[in-house]
Amino acid sequence: MRNILEQNGGFFIEFDMLAEMENALEKLFATGAVVIVATMAKSCGKLLCQKIKGQSLSVEEALEKLCEVLGRWNWGEFAFNILNADEGFGRFNVKNSLETRVRKTGMVVGCHFLSNFL
């Protein structure tokens, strides 16, 4: 597993560890943690977008590639179901998302990272 992750530029972190990182941010920065998480996510999303843009794909192909990559990263099952490329509007469907698996039962599930990443 380690070799596969390293060959693809990745590393492994358990969902519980990720949830604890988020909890630590919330303890330290209270509601400001949302801004920190959202800002990190947006920057990370831009980085992936630049990598995909470099492949000279159509908008539809780029979105399919994005869904494929996020699925391989085990962030959930992504599908793009509405697209208006002229106005820059679209909608993703996500099943079994990273965030829903990180959050503990009974807590409100938010999508601050994922929604800002996309």
N, C-alpha and C positions, 0 to 999 in steps of 0.2 A: 504494500500500500504506500509506504513512504516513497519508493522509487517512482510510482505513478504520480503522486502529488508533486514531487520535485521536478519531474520531467515536464509537468504542465504548469509550473510556476506557482504551485499552491502549497498549503500546509493544512494540518488538521487541527480543529478545535471543537471540543464537545459542546453541545447545546447548553448544558448546565454552566459551563465556563463562560460562554457568551452572555447568558442571562445574568451571571454574577458580575460581569464587567458592566453591564447596563445598570444593575442595581447599585454598584459602587459609584457610577456617574450620578445617579439620582440622589444618593446620599450626600455627595459632595456639592452638587450644583443645583439640587432641587429641580424646579421646572426648567432651569437653564440647560439641563441635561438633554432635553428634547432638541434644543438648538444645536448643541454639540453633535449629537447623533445625526441630525438632519444635514448639517454642514459636511460631516465626514462622508455621509452617504452620497450626497450630490457630487462631491469631488471624485469619489470612486466610480460613480455612474458615468461621469464625463470621461474618465480614463478608459473605461471599457468601450464607450461610444467611439472614442478616437481610434481605438484598435479596430473596431468593426468598420468604421468609415474608411479606413485605409484599404479595405478589401474591394472597393468599387462595386458595391451591391446596390440593387434597387432598394427603395424604402421597405417594400414588403419582404425582400430577401434579408435585409439587415435586421428587421424585427424578428423574423424566423430564427436568424442566427442568435440574436439576443436571448430568445426563449430557450433555444437549444443549450447555450452556454450556461445560463442560470439553472437549467435542469441538471446539467452535468455537475454543477457545483453543489447540488442537493439543496437548493434554495426553495424548491417547490416545483409544482407543475404549472408552467406558464403558457398562456395562449393569448394572442392578440386578436380581439374580436371586432373592434370598431376602429376604422382608420380614416382620417381626413388629413392627408398629407399637405394639402394646400393651406389649411388653417393650423396645422401642427397639433392636431387633436387626435387622441386615441384612447383606447381602454384595454387594459390587461385583465384577464381572469387568472387568479392564482389559487391553486388547491394545495393543501398540505404545505403552507408557506413556512419559511425559516422562522418567522416571528411567532407563528402560532405554536410551533414546536418548542420555542425558547421560553415563552411565557408560562408561568405556573398556573395551575387550575384556579379559577375564581378571580383572576386578575383581568382587567380590561385589556383586550388585545388591541394594540396600536400598530400602525405600520410606518412609524416615523422613518426608520432606516430604509425599508423597501420602497415606500412611495417616493421618497426623495432620491433614492438611487435610480429609480426608473425615470 
